[in-house]
Amino acid sequence: MAVAKELGVDHDVVLYIKTPPDEATLTHLVDALEDPVEDLVRKDSKFKKLELNPDDFVNNPKAVVDILVKHKQLLQRPILVKGNKAIIGRPKARIAEFLT
């Protein structure tokens, strides 16, 4: 994370494809997330290929966790965690504000 490095913030990078978050980790992220929970799910070509409905994830933490456990590629990223709070690092400008 270039922004964290520029700010001199110690950080860990989790390679979510090699070590995907489990259900407990995803549940913790959902609970800590300051963004709408449905934003954790990428609405990309894989989402469309699976014929998923974006409305099914709105204000539905369980559905978000369930789909991300099954399809780790749908996890929106980067996700930043600081203390008991988490955000999705998009747009990039949000990262500096969150980390400082």
Secondary structure as GFF3:
##gff-version 3
##sequence-region A 1 100
A	DSSP	alpha_helix	2	7	.	.	.	ID=ss1
A	DSSP	alpha_helix	23	32	.	.	.	ID=ss2
A	DSSP	three_ten_helix	37	40	.	.	.	ID=ss3
A	DSSP	alpha_helix	45	49	.	.	.	ID=ss4
A	DSSP	three_ten_helix	54	57	.	.	.	ID=ss5
A	DSSP	alpha_helix	61	70	.	.	.	ID=ss6
A	DSSP	three_ten_helix	72	74	.	.	.	ID=ss7
A	DSSP	beta_strand	79	82	.	.	.	ID=ss8
A	DSSP	beta_strand	85	88	.	.	.	ID=ss9
A	DSSP	alpha_helix	93	99	.	.	.	ID=ss10
###
